[in-house]
Amino acid sequence: MQVKYKLTVFLCCLFTAFQTNANGKEPVDYVDCFIGTSNSRWMLGPYAQMPFGMVQIGPDNQGNRWMGGYEYAINSVSAFSHIHAWTMGGLSMMPATADFTIENPGPDAPYKGANAGYHSRILKETEKASPGYYEVELYDHRVKAAMTATTRCSFQKYIFPECTDSRILMDLLFPTEWDYGFSVKEATIEQVSDTRIEGYAKCVSGAWSRWNDWTLYFSIRFSKPFDSFNGWKGTEVTENINKISGSDEMGAYVTYKTAENEEILIQTGLSLVSIEGARQNLEKEMIRPFRWDFEACVNNARQTWNSLLGKIKVEGGKEQDKRKFYTNLYRAYAGKQTWNDIDGKYRDACENIQQLKPGQAMYGGDAFWNSYWNLNGLWSIVSPEIIDNWVTTQLEMYRHTGWTSKGPAGIEYSGIMEGSHEVALMVAAYQKKIRKDGDAIYEAVHKMVTNPGGEHPCGGTYGQIDLDAYARYGYMPSEINVVSKTLDYAYDDFCVSQLAKALGKKKDATFLEKRSMNYKNVFHPEYKYVCRRDSLGNWDDQFDVFSNAGFIEGNSWQYSWYVPHDIKGLIKLIGKEKALERLSDGFEKSRKHNFAAHVFDRTMGQSAEFYINQGNEVNMNSAFIFNYLDKPSLCQNYTREILDRFYGDSPYKGWEGDEDEGQMGGWFVMSAMGLFEMDGGVTADSELDITSPLFNKITIALDSRYYPGKEFVIEAVNNSPENRYIRSARLNGKLLKNFRIPFSALVNGGRLELEMGNEPL
C-alpha cells in the first residue's frame, strides 16, 4: 500500500466514526470554522485543510499585523494563500475580472471602483466553511471561489462570469502575521505548458524571526488551457512570457476568455524539498485519487475530519456545547503542519535533504510552551500517532542537527518561548508506552537539561538559554534573565528525572529530581510569591505581585501556581489555608472579568487585579489545584464556569486570548470530558485529574495500535448545568477515594461513572 495521506487516510480506513446523533448530525457537522476568527491568529482561520496539513488554503484580508491573516468582521478578501504556519506564508492566488492592476491596497484603503486591485469585497452571506472546505462569492469580480485540500495539495474551483479578460493571479509576497511578515529573496514562476505552471520562492521570516528560511516549491495544473502567461516585477508588467524571476514584489497571472458560469479548476502541490517533490505530491495525493473530481476531494476531507473528530462521541447537553466541543477539538489539529513530502523526504534545519522511514512524519509549529496541560494529553488519548510522530520529529532534529526544538516551525530552531517543553511530550510518550525507544529519547532530552543553549550554526537558538547560571545559583538571577525561567527549567529537570528513573539511571534521576525543586529558591520567604532575586541573593525591593517585570507573558500571582510537577510541595510551601484563600480570592475577583485576557491585553494579562488568565498558558492549571487543596467542588464549579462563560461560539468570541495553535481548544476538550493532566503525564504512574464533565456521556475510541483497550466511557448521571458537582465517582465499579484516575486505566479501557448533584459533596 502506498504511503499517502499520512495523517488522514489511516483515520478513514482504520477508525470508523461513531454513529450520527439522533438529529442526523455527524461530529464534523458541529464544527464552526468561523468561531473566534475575529480574535484569532494567522494559523487559525476558516481555511480548507487536513489535520496537520501543509496546505491551509483560505482567505486573507489584513495587512501585516499581530493576529493578521483573516478577520471575520472585514467584508473583503485580498487573496487565498496556501500556507498559514507560524512565521511562514506562501503562494497566494486570486481570480479576477475587474480592470487589471497588480495593486492590492488592502481592506483599509478607500474603495477605488472597479479598478480596486485584485482584492475584492465579498457577499458575506455566501461565505461558507467546514473542515476541509471554504467558499465565497467575490463581489467585485463576480466570481464564486471554492477550495478544498489534501495534506500537501490544494484543489480550487472558480466559477467565472462571461468575460474576455478573466485572470488567475499568483503572488509570492503578501501580508502575514506581525508587522514585518516575510520577504522573498529569490523566486521563479515558469510556464511548463498551457495547463501547468511551476516555480519556487526562497523566503525568510522578518525581524526577530530571521532564523526561519525556507524554499517553497509548487506545481500548479489547470483544467483548461490558459490563453496567456504573464508576470510583474514591482510596477512593471510583462505579457506573453514563459518565465519570470525576481524577488519580493513579483508574481504572475494567466488569462482566459470565459463563458457565463464557466468553471476553471486548479490543483496545486507544495513541497519544502524540491520541485520534484511538489510534482510527486500533486500526482500521488491529488491527481491519482481524484483526477478533476472536486466533490470527491471535498468529501475525502470531510470524511477524514469526521473520522478523527468521531473518536470522541458526546451525548446529552446543549447543542451549543456540542458546537463548542467539536470546534475546539478541530482546532487542536488545525494549527500545526506536516513538512515532509509524501515519499518521506524533508529538509532539516541546515537545509539538507533527509529521508524518513515509511509511515513517519515531520511536524512543525509554534512552541510546546505548556502544551502538556492540554494538547499533549488530548493528542495522547485521541491520536497517539500524533505524539509518536512528534517524537520522530524531535529525534530526527537531534540526530541530524544536534538538538531538539522547542518550536520547530518549518523544522527549524525558533527558540520561541521558555524552557524546552518538547521534553515533556517526549518523556510522556515513553511513559505512556506510545514509544519504546527510551534510551534514544533520553540521550536527546538529557542533553537539553545539562548543556546550555545557544545560537545554532544553521540559524535560530536551541536549548536552555543561561542554563549554566540556573545550575550555578539554583535559580535564574534577575540580572542574567527572567525569574520565570527558573520555573520552566525546574519542570524540565523533573521530566528528564522521571525518564532517568524509568530507565534505571539512578544517579541522574536523583540529581535532576533534586534540582527540579529549584522553584522553591525563587519563592519569597515572607510573601510566598515568586519573586526576582539577583546573583547575590537579594530579593526585588520593588516587588509587585501584578507586575510582569521578570516574567514572560504573566505576573507573579499567576506564575506562583506554575509548578506542574510538585503541586503538593507548592501548597506546603505557601501553606494550605493561605493557598486556598489566595486561589479562591483570585477566582472570585476574576469572575467579573470573565477570566478574559482581553480586558487588559489580548494575550498577556499583566495588569493590576488580574489573577486568573485563562487566555494564556501559565495559568491554565489553576482551577485544578483545588483538587489538591481538598476542595474538588471548587474545581468542578470553576471549570464549568470557564467552559460556559470564557469560551464562546461566535466569530467574535471563541477564545479571549491567544489560542496559539490549539492550546486553548485542547483545554476546552479535556475539561469538557472532565479530565486534566497536571504533571504532563511524565511519571511512570501518571494520573488524570477529574472535574465535572460537560456532557452526560462521553465515549472515547482508543487506538488499538497503541493501547490495549477498545474504548473508555465517562458517564455523568443526573448531569445538568445545575448538577455540576460530583457526588461520587466509580472507576470500573470501584469507588474512588480521590478525584484522580491513572492514565493507564483510561487506555486499558473501562468506565468512569460520576453521580452528579446540585450541591458539593
Order of alpha helices (4+ residues) and beta strands (2+ residues): alpha-beta-beta-beta-beta-beta-beta-beta-beta-beta-beta-beta-beta-beta-beta-beta-beta-beta-beta-beta-alpha-alpha-beta-alpha-beta-beta-beta-beta-alpha-alpha-alpha-alpha-beta-beta-alpha-alpha-alpha-alpha-alpha-alpha-alpha-alpha-beta-beta-beta-beta-beta-beta-beta-alpha-beta
